[in-house]
Amino acid sequence: MSGHQLWLTIDGVVAWGLFFLLDAEVQRRLIKKIAGVLQSGGRLLFTAPNESGSFPPDVMTGRPQFSLGYEEYRKALESEGMSLVGTHRDEGENHYYFAQKM
């Protein structure tokens, strides 16, 4: 694009069953990239275990699982100008994080 830069902002991102299949540093970089494209007030929904640590490989992908855990996700979001506005655990023990860009 001959010297022009394209700026993209979006209203929301859903990352279902993804974050915890990435290394810890990749998860933090992903949060940064998402925060970079979310418009003010934009929302992020992602799933990851509430507890921190490693878990057995994912049955669908065979990839190792790693969760930063609630407190580290909260800190990572806040460091990128986002607020953790809520969480939810469903009957299948899936944990949801709801964040919003400030």
N, C-alpha and C positions, 0 to 999 in steps of 0.2 A: 504494500500500500504506500508507495512513494512518499515516505517521510511522515505519514500520518499514523497516529497510534489509535487503535480501536479500544474503547473503554466499554466494558461490559459489567453491568450490575444486575443482580437477580434478586427475586423476592424470597426464595427459599431453596433449601437443599435437604434431600432425604438420603441418608446413608444407612440403609437397613442391612445388617449382617456383614458389614464391611470393616469398620474401624479395627475391631479386635483381631482381624486377620493380617494386620500390618504391624511391622516393628514399631516400637515405642517412638522412635525419632520420626518415622514416616507419619505416624498418627499426629504428632505435633505439627509437622509441616503441612499436613492436610488441613488441620484446623486453621492454620495461618492462611493457606490459599483460599479456603472457603470464606473466611472473614474478609479477605481482600476483594471478593466479588459480591458479597452480600451488600445490598443497599442498607442504609440506616433503617432500623426496624425489621430488617430481614431475619428470617428464622432458619434454624438448623434443627433437624430431628435426626438422631443417630442412636443405634443400639450398641451396647457393650456391657459386660458384666460390671456390677457395682463394686465388686472386690478387685483389688489389684493383684497381678501375678500372671503366671503362665497356666494354661489349661491344656488338656489333651487336644490333639489335632481335630480340626473341624471334620465332621463325618461326610459333608458334601464335597469339600475341596481338598481335604488331606493337609491343609496348611496349619501350622502351629497357631495357637491362639494366645494373645497377650492383651490384658486390660491394664490401662493406667490406673483404674479405680476412680471412684467418685471424686475424691479430693483433688487428684492430679488433673482430671478432666476439667473440673471447675477452674483450677488455676490456669490451665492452658487456654481455656476459653476467655477468661478475664484478661490474660496478657495480650490477647488479640482484639480487645475492645468488644467482647461479647459477654453476655450475662447468662448464667445457667438459671433459667426461670422455672424449671420443674423437672421431675423425674416420675417414672411410673414403672411398676413391675406387674406383668400380667400373670394370669393363672398358669402359663407355661414357663414361668420364671425368667422371661425375657425382660431385660431392663432397658428403658427408654430414657434418653436425655433430650430435653427441650431447651434450646438456647436461642437468644435473640441478640442481634447486633445493636449496640447502643448508639 
